[in-house]
């Protein structure tokens, strides 16, 4: 039996195969003997209905329909405009990806006003409602800005225009700014503060300049924000240094009563720096990370409603289809772009008003998209807004709707980077890690359909 060449076919053991069809979204378990030819008409009909025999002309038609799904979904996606108030930071985190750009540079009021004008004009040009506009106060640590009026100006402008503010901070300056945040609480969407382990581990990963630990200050900042009624999306960077400590972090959340707070969420993000693929550093693979998260949720079911993993690159559809993290995806459809910045939903303004692709590209000339005062350049279209079905190399790739075209930043650092081999390796590693769970739902003489199709007609 010959399946479409777009089907990804994983051997689980001598008697069972896992089929993944990126064009239809289908994921199925199939007995090996069916692939060898011993398949009944009724079982073959199931495979045909789930797109496993799709021809090239059918795929082209399907890609147009899938692109429409993604475009409809895009109408509900918010836009994030990162504003770097300063490149200064009072922490010296060893895994910081901004080490090369950290300076004492602060944003000027005139630059900030240009940014406000740019966002307003962008909103008008794309006919966006104010509810879709989020200003992400970013740095360095944004609250280390020498002139606190900068933070006040962002809050005032957001309140005036109906925008929302997200504050990404290490937490050390929360007390200093609390009165200001309370005065404009209706404009604050949420705070993102990182807790990277139990006290000893966190202090190793997130010390102050000079080496003093920040653990107690971070705990205090999160406590204070929760008491004041602000939404806190606490972050943990999952890497080699935190991998063995997630259960200890869970114990801290439980001890402090945060898991019972309606205004608390735990967001886990993978440690990655696309400037390197050095496995000897803090990075661990997506497959290993996701398996760890699944095990964590199984051990602590209450996390299913409180925790989110924010670094899905290639595995989201598979995980969601099997339901290992519950109803995880709000969007059931193909991945037509790698990430929100590449799909054109994120823009980053540095302290000088230059616009960059994403937070990982701050002050990198290759990813400069223009200026707040002068607008976007032609290069912006080359970096953003490229759907996977519109790229020749990506259209023919069997992984296209699982990876969304791969990371443009990674490809910049590694011009000969083979994204197909890289993504396939991650998926294969994850399937091997989850093999026992997958085989547990297989049947010896029957195709087991794991999920629904992206399109049902």
C-alpha positions as CSV (number, residue, x, y, z in Angstrom):
1,X,0.0,0.0,0.0
2,X,1.5,3.4,-1.1
3,X,0.6,6.4,1.1
4,X,1.1,10.0,0.0
5,X,4.7,11.2,0.1
6,X,3.6,13.9,2.5
7,X,2.6,11.4,5.2
8,X,5.1,11.1,8.1
9,X,5.3,7.4,9.0
10,X,6.9,6.4,12.3
11,X,7.6,2.9,13.3
12,X,6.6,2.3,16.9
13,X,7.4,-1.4,16.9
14,X,7.3,-4.4,14.5
15,X,3.4,-4.4,14.5
16,X,2.4,-0.7,14.8
17,X,2.9,2.5,12.9
18,X,2.1,6.1,13.8
19,X,0.9,8.1,10.8
20,X,0.9,11.9,10.8
21,X,-0.7,13.8,7.8
22,X,0.3,17.4,7.9
23,X,-2.1,18.3,5.1
24,X,-5.3,17.0,6.7
25,X,-4.1,17.2,10.3
26,X,-4.9,13.5,10.7
27,X,-3.0,11.4,13.3
28,X,-3.6,7.7,13.3
29,X,-2.2,4.4,14.6
30,X,-2.1,1.7,12.0
31,X,-1.1,-2.0,12.2
32,X,2.1,-2.7,10.3
33,X,0.4,-5.5,8.4
34,X,-1.9,-3.0,6.7
35,X,1.1,-1.1,5.3
36,X,2.4,-4.5,4.0
37,X,-0.8,-4.9,2.0
38,X,-3.1,-7.0,4.3
39,X,-5.8,-4.3,4.6
40,X,-9.5,-4.6,4.3
41,X,-11.6,-2.3,2.1
42,X,-13.3,-0.7,5.1
43,X,-9.9,0.1,6.8
44,X,-8.5,1.5,3.6
45,X,-11.6,3.7,3.3
46,X,-10.8,5.1,6.7
47,X,-7.3,6.1,5.5
48,X,-8.6,7.6,2.3
49,X,-11.2,9.7,4.3
50,X,-8.3,11.0,6.4
51,X,-6.2,12.1,3.4
52,X,-3.5,9.5,3.4
53,X,-3.8,9.0,-0.4
54,X,-4.0,12.6,-1.4
55,X,-2.6,13.6,-4.8
56,X,-0.5,16.7,-5.6
57,X,-3.5,18.5,-7.1
58,X,-5.6,17.8,-4.0
59,X,-2.8,19.0,-1.8
60,X,-2.6,22.3,-3.6
61,X,-6.3,22.8,-3.2
62,X,-6.1,21.7,0.5
63,X,-3.2,24.2,1.1
64,X,-5.4,27.1,-0.1
65,X,-8.2,26.0,2.2
66,X,-5.8,25.6,5.1
67,X,-4.3,29.1,4.5
68,X,-7.8,30.5,4.7
69,X,-8.2,28.8,8.1
70,X,-5.0,30.4,9.3
71,X,-6.1,33.8,7.9
72,X,-9.4,33.6,9.7
73,X,-7.7,32.8,12.9
74,X,-5.3,35.7,12.4
75,X,-8.2,38.1,12.7
76,X,-8.5,37.3,16.4
77,X,-4.7,37.4,17.2
78,X,-3.6,40.4,19.3
79,X,-0.6,42.6,18.3
80,X,2.3,43.0,20.8
81,X,4.5,46.1,20.5
82,X,7.5,45.7,22.8
83,X,8.9,48.9,24.1
84,X,12.4,48.8,25.6
85,X,12.5,51.5,28.2
86,X,16.1,50.7,29.0
87,X,18.8,48.3,28.1
88,X,20.0,48.5,31.7
89,X,19.4,45.7,34.2
90,X,20.3,45.1,37.8
91,X,20.6,41.3,37.4
92,X,23.5,39.4,35.9
93,X,21.8,36.2,34.7
94,X,24.3,33.8,33.2
95,X,21.8,32.6,30.6
96,X,20.7,36.1,29.5
97,X,20.4,36.4,25.7
98,X,20.8,40.2,25.9
99,X,24.4,40.1,27.2
100,X,25.8,41.7,24.1
101,X,23.3,44.6,24.0
102,X,23.0,45.4,27.7
103,X,24.0,49.1,28.2
104,X,22.8,52.0,30.3
105,X,20.9,53.3,27.4
106,X,17.4,54.6,28.3
107,X,14.6,55.6,25.9
108,X,14.0,59.3,25.4
109,X,10.5,60.9,25.7
110,X,10.7,62.0,22.1
111,X,11.4,58.5,20.9
112,X,8.6,57.2,23.1
113,X,6.2,59.7,21.5
114,X,7.3,58.5,18.0
115,X,6.5,54.9,19.1
116,X,3.0,55.9,20.2
117,X,2.4,57.6,16.9
118,X,3.7,54.6,15.0
119,X,1.4,52.2,16.8
120,X,-1.6,54.5,16.4
121,X,-1.0,54.8,12.6
122,X,-0.4,51.0,12.4
123,X,-3.7,50.4,14.2
124,X,-5.5,52.7,11.8
125,X,-3.9,51.2,8.7
126,X,-4.9,47.7,9.7
127,X,-8.2,48.7,11.2
128,X,-7.5,47.1,14.5
129,X,-9.6,47.5,17.6
130,X,-7.9,48.9,20.7
131,X,-8.5,45.6,22.5
132,X,-6.0,43.9,20.1
133,X,-3.2,46.3,21.0
134,X,-0.8,45.4,23.8
135,X,2.3,47.4,24.8
136,X,4.9,45.1,26.3
137,X,7.1,47.1,28.7
138,X,10.5,45.4,28.2
139,X,14.2,45.8,28.7
140,X,16.9,45.1,30.1
141,X,14.7,45.4,33.0
142,X,12.2,48.0,32.0
143,X,11.7,49.3,35.6
144,X,15.4,50.1,35.9
145,X,14.8,53.1,33.7
146,X,16.3,56.2,35.3
147,X,13.3,58.3,34.5
148,X,10.1,56.7,36.0
149,X,8.0,59.2,34.0
150,X,8.7,56.9,31.0
151,X,6.6,54.1,32.6
152,X,3.9,56.6,33.6
153,X,3.7,57.9,30.0
154,X,3.2,54.4,28.7
155,X,0.4,53.8,31.2
156,X,-1.2,57.2,30.5
157,X,-1.1,56.7,26.7
158,X,-2.5,53.2,27.0
159,X,-5.3,54.4,29.2
160,X,-6.1,57.2,26.8
161,X,-6.2,54.9,23.7
162,X,-7.7,51.8,25.3
163,X,-4.6,49.7,24.9
164,X,-3.3,47.2,27.4
165,X,0.1,47.0,29.0
166,X,2.1,43.9,29.8
167,X,5.1,44.4,32.2
168,X,8.0,41.9,31.8
169,X,10.3,42.5,34.8
170,X,12.6,40.7,37.1
171,X,10.4,41.9,40.0
172,X,13.0,43.8,41.9
173,X,11.4,47.2,41.4
174,X,7.7,46.3,41.8
175,X,7.4,48.0,45.2
176,X,8.9,51.2,43.8
177,X,6.3,51.4,41.1
178,X,3.3,49.9,42.9
179,X,1.4,53.1,43.5
180,X,1.8,54.1,39.8
181,X,0.5,50.7,38.7
182,X,-2.4,50.9,41.0
183,X,-3.3,54.3,39.6
184,X,-3.6,52.8,36.1
185,X,-4.6,49.3,37.0
186,X,-7.3,49.2,34.4
187,X,-4.7,49.5,31.7
188,X,-2.5,46.7,33.0
189,X,-3.1,43.3,31.4
190,X,-0.6,41.4,33.5
191,X,2.9,41.1,34.8
192,X,5.5,38.5,33.8
193,X,8.1,37.7,36.5
194,X,10.6,34.8,36.4
195,X,11.0,32.3,39.2
196,X,13.7,29.8,38.1
197,X,13.8,27.3,40.8
198,X,14.0,26.7,44.6
199,X,16.1,29.4,46.3
200,X,19.6,28.0,45.7
201,X,18.9,27.3,42.0
202,X,17.1,30.5,41.3
203,X,19.8,32.6,43.0
204,X,22.4,30.9,40.8
205,X,20.5,31.6,37.6
206,X,19.1,35.1,38.5
207,X,21.5,36.9,40.8
208,X,21.8,40.7,41.3
209,X,24.8,42.5,40.0
210,X,27.4,41.7,42.6
211,X,26.1,38.2,43.2
212,X,23.3,38.7,45.8
213,X,20.4,36.3,45.4
214,X,17.0,37.6,44.2
215,X,14.8,34.7,45.3
216,X,13.1,36.4,48.3
217,X,12.5,39.6,46.3
218,X,10.9,37.8,43.5
219,X,8.6,35.9,45.9
220,X,7.7,39.1,47.6
221,X,7.0,40.9,44.3
222,X,4.6,38.1,43.1
223,X,2.9,38.1,46.5
224,X,2.4,41.8,46.5
225,X,1.0,41.9,42.9
226,X,-1.4,39.1,43.7
227,X,-2.6,40.8,46.8
228,X,-3.2,44.0,44.9
229,X,-5.3,42.0,42.4
230,X,-3.0,42.1,39.4
231,X,-2.8,39.1,37.1
232,X,0.7,37.5,37.3
233,X,1.9,35.1,34.7
234,X,5.0,33.7,36.5
235,X,7.6,32.4,34.1
236,X,10.1,29.6,34.5
237,X,12.9,29.1,32.0
238,X,13.1,25.3,31.4
239,X,16.7,24.3,30.6
240,X,19.4,22.0,31.9
241,X,19.6,24.1,35.1
242,X,15.9,23.9,36.0
243,X,15.0,20.5,34.5
244,X,15.2,18.6,37.8
245,X,13.5,21.3,39.9
246,X,10.0,21.8,38.5
247,X,8.5,19.7,41.3
248,X,10.2,22.0,43.8
249,X,8.8,25.0,42.1
250,X,5.4,23.4,42.2
251,X,5.8,23.0,46.0
252,X,6.7,26.7,46.3
253,X,3.5,27.7,44.4
254,X,1.4,25.4,46.5
255,X,3.0,26.6,49.8
256,X,2.4,30.2,48.9
257,X,-1.2,29.6,47.9
258,X,-0.7,30.9,44.4
259,X,-2.3,27.9,42.7
260,X,-5.6,28.8,44.4
261,X,-5.4,32.4,43.2
262,X,-7.6,33.2,40.3
263,X,-5.1,35.9,39.2
264,X,-2.1,33.6,39.0
265,X,-0.7,31.5,36.1
266,X,2.5,29.6,35.6
267,X,4.2,29.9,32.2
268,X,7.1,27.6,31.3
269,X,9.3,28.7,28.5
270,X,12.2,26.8,26.9
271,X,15.7,28.1,27.4
272,X,17.0,28.9,23.9
273,X,19.3,31.3,22.2
274,X,19.1,31.0,18.4
275,X,22.6,32.4,18.1
276,X,23.8,29.0,19.1
277,X,22.7,25.3,19.1
278,X,25.1,24.4,21.8
279,X,23.7,21.4,23.7
280,X,26.4,22.0,26.4
281,X,24.7,25.2,27.4
282,X,21.3,25.6,29.0
283,X,19.2,24.5,26.1
284,X,17.5,21.2,26.0
285,X,15.4,19.9,23.1
286,X,11.7,20.5,22.7
287,X,10.9,16.8,22.9
288,X,12.6,16.5,26.3
289,X,11.0,19.6,27.6
290,X,7.5,18.6,26.5
291,X,7.8,15.1,28.0
292,X,8.9,16.7,31.3
293,X,5.8,19.0,31.2
294,X,3.5,16.1,30.5
295,X,5.0,14.1,33.4
296,X,4.6,17.2,35.7
297,X,1.0,17.6,34.8
298,X,0.3,13.9,35.4
299,X,1.9,14.1,38.8
300,X,0.0,17.3,39.7
301,X,-3.3,17.4,37.8
302,X,-4.2,20.8,39.2
303,X,-1.6,22.3,36.9
304,X,-3.6,21.5,33.9
305,X,-5.6,24.7,34.4
306,X,-2.8,26.8,35.8
307,X,0.3,26.0,33.7
308,X,1.1,26.6,30.1
309,X,4.2,25.7,28.1
310,X,5.0,28.6,25.8
311,X,7.8,27.2,23.7
312,X,6.0,24.8,21.3
313,X,7.8,24.9,18.0
314,X,7.1,21.5,16.3
315,X,5.1,19.4,18.8
316,X,1.9,21.4,19.6
317,X,-0.4,19.5,17.1
318,X,0.8,16.1,18.2
319,X,0.4,16.9,22.0
320,X,-2.9,18.5,21.5
321,X,-4.3,15.6,19.4
322,X,-3.4,13.0,22.0
323,X,-4.7,15.3,24.8
324,X,-1.7,14.8,27.0
325,X,-2.0,18.4,28.4
326,X,-5.8,18.5,28.2
327,X,-7.6,21.0,25.9
328,X,-4.4,22.9,25.3
329,X,-4.9,24.7,21.9
330,X,-7.6,27.3,21.4
331,X,-6.8,27.2,17.7
332,X,-7.4,23.9,15.8
333,X,-5.7,24.3,12.5
334,X,-2.4,24.2,10.6
335,X,0.7,26.2,11.7
336,X,1.1,28.5,8.8
337,X,3.9,30.6,10.4
338,X,6.6,29.6,12.8
339,X,5.9,32.2,15.5
340,X,3.9,35.3,16.2
341,X,6.7,37.7,15.2
342,X,7.1,35.9,11.8
343,X,3.4,36.1,11.3
344,X,3.6,39.8,11.7
345,X,2.0,40.2,15.2
346,X,5.0,41.3,17.2
347,X,7.3,44.3,16.8
348,X,10.1,45.4,19.1
349,X,11.2,49.0,19.6
350,X,14.7,49.5,21.0
351,X,15.6,52.5,23.1
352,X,16.7,54.4,20.0
353,X,13.4,53.9,18.2
354,X,14.7,51.3,15.8
355,X,12.2,48.5,15.1
356,X,13.3,44.8,15.3
357,X,11.8,41.5,14.4
358,X,11.5,39.9,17.9
359,X,13.1,40.2,21.4
360,X,15.9,37.8,20.3
361,X,17.0,40.2,17.6
362,X,17.3,43.4,19.5
363,X,19.9,45.7,17.9
364,X,20.8,43.2,15.2
365,X,21.1,45.0,11.9
366,X,19.9,42.0,9.9
367,X,16.6,42.2,11.6
368,X,16.1,45.9,11.6
369,X,12.6,46.6,10.2
370,X,12.7,50.4,10.2
371,X,12.2,53.2,12.8
372,X,9.4,54.5,14.8
373,X,9.8,57.9,13.2
374,X,10.3,56.7,9.6
375,X,8.1,53.7,9.5
376,X,8.8,50.1,8.3
377,X,11.2,49.3,5.5
378,X,10.7,46.9,2.5
379,X,12.7,44.3,4.4
380,X,9.9,43.9,6.9
381,X,7.8,42.0,4.3
382,X,10.8,39.7,3.6
383,X,11.1,38.8,7.3
384,X,7.4,38.8,8.3
385,X,4.1,37.8,6.7
386,X,5.4,34.7,4.9
387,X,2.9,31.9,5.2
388,X,4.4,28.4,4.9
389,X,2.2,27.5,1.8
390,X,3.5,30.5,0.0
391,X,7.2,29.4,0.1
392,X,8.2,26.9,-2.6
393,X,10.6,24.9,-0.4
394,X,8.1,24.8,2.5
395,X,5.1,23.8,0.4
396,X,6.8,20.5,-0.6
397,X,8.0,19.7,2.9
398,X,6.0,17.0,4.7
399,X,6.5,18.9,8.0
400,X,5.2,22.2,6.8
401,X,2.0,22.6,8.9
402,X,3.8,21.3,12.0
403,X,6.8,23.7,11.9
404,X,5.4,26.7,10.1
405,X,8.5,27.2,8.1
406,X,11.1,27.3,10.8
407,X,12.8,30.1,12.6
408,X,14.2,32.8,10.4
409,X,16.6,33.9,13.2
410,X,18.1,30.4,13.5
411,X,18.5,30.3,9.7
412,X,20.4,33.6,9.8
413,X,22.9,32.3,12.2
414,X,23.2,29.0,10.4
415,X,23.0,29.6,6.6
416,X,23.3,25.9,5.8
417,X,20.8,24.9,8.6
418,X,18.7,22.0,7.5
419,X,15.4,22.8,9.2
420,X,13.7,19.6,7.9
421,X,16.3,17.3,9.4
422,X,16.3,19.3,12.6
423,X,12.5,19.3,13.1
424,X,12.3,15.6,12.1
425,X,14.8,14.8,14.8
426,X,12.9,16.6,17.4
427,X,9.6,14.9,16.5
428,X,11.2,11.5,16.3
429,X,12.8,12.0,19.7
430,X,9.5,13.0,21.2
431,X,7.6,10.1,19.7
432,X,10.3,7.7,21.1
433,X,9.9,9.3,24.5
434,X,6.1,8.9,24.4
435,X,6.1,5.5,22.7
436,X,4.6,3.5,25.6
437,X,1.8,6.0,26.0
438,X,1.1,5.9,22.2
439,X,1.1,2.2,22.0
440,X,-1.3,1.9,25.0
441,X,-4.1,3.2,22.8
442,X,-3.3,1.1,19.7
443,X,-5.3,-1.9,18.5
444,X,-3.8,-5.0,16.7
445,X,-6.4,-5.2,14.0
446,X,-7.8,-1.7,13.6
447,X,-6.8,1.8,12.7
448,X,-7.1,4.1,15.7
449,X,-7.9,7.7,14.7
450,X,-6.5,10.0,17.4
451,X,-8.0,13.3,16.4
452,X,-10.4,15.2,14.1
453,X,-9.3,16.6,10.8
454,X,-8.7,20.3,10.2
455,X,-11.3,20.2,7.5
456,X,-14.3,17.8,7.7
457,X,-15.6,18.4,4.2
